[in-house]
Amino acid sequence: MNKLEIERLHFAYDKATAVIKGIDLVLDDRKTAIIGQNGSGKTTFVKLLKGLLRPDSGRILLDGTDLATLTVAQIAKKIGLVFQNPDDQIFKNTVLDEVMVGPLNIGQSRDEAMASSRAALAQVELVGVENVNPYDLNLAQRKMVALASILAMDTPVVIFDEPTMGQDVAGKAIIKKVIENLQAEGKSVLCILHDMDFAAAVFERIVVFSQGQLLLEGDAREVFSKKELLQQAYLDQPQAMKIAQALGIPGNLLSVEEVELALARPLR
């Protein structure tokens, strides 16, 4: 199991404005989504996990090792981060060369990097575009290229920053399958999301950030049932849960499929 322990984490970009305010959290092998409004500290938090920022105080431990003792390059072998904007990652002239950058940087041979990159492109259903310039692809496809580049590195922890943004139903289905495959491989998956429906449908655990602090965390069904607390963070419940509540269906249902099953049951 890949265990991230966050202890009394604090961070500020300047002395007057704290962004992360004393976060205590343990991230384990459950698929976990972090939700919260813009400015709640989510992206800063994952940059701290990745080592792109260093905390002002507190510790981040990965399987007992303090990340402060590791270089960014060493952390890159353990934690992969898919940025929200793929254009912050992409700089090569072909898709295959782009996906190979990460594997080569963490020590894979060229043959290993090519094999893992082709396999990653297959996972995100981009076979056949290996020699295309990434900027000849649309935004949703470029996001898949950025995702493949992290999958090819085969890190034990994978973090996604808003992976569903700009994706259609088919794209979301691919991302869902990738996340489920990562968990089946024994990897830890953490995801920043504004998409409450995707969070409810895919993730076992939900963590709610508000103004740089941990407001709420727990099982997805339990967290999304707490309407008043979610409103404090300016968040909404998943559509399926709101529909079920409006119809008087008990059980805090998380998905359209659950609502359909409940409606199909015979009345007693």
JOCORBEL-V395410 format. One record per helix or strand of 3 or more residues. SS is the DSSP state (~ for helix, > for strand). FROM is the first residue (numbers start at 1). TO is the last residue. If there is no record, write none. Layout:
ss from to
SS FROM TO
SS FROM TO
This chain:
ss from to
> 4 14
> 17 27
> 32 35
~ 42 50
> 57 62
~ 67 69
~ 72 76
> 79 82
~ 86 88
~ 95 105
~ 110 123
~ 134 136
~ 139 151
> 157 161
~ 169 184
> 188 193
~ 196 202
> 205 210
> 213 219
~ 220 225
~ 227 232
~ 239 246
~ 256 264
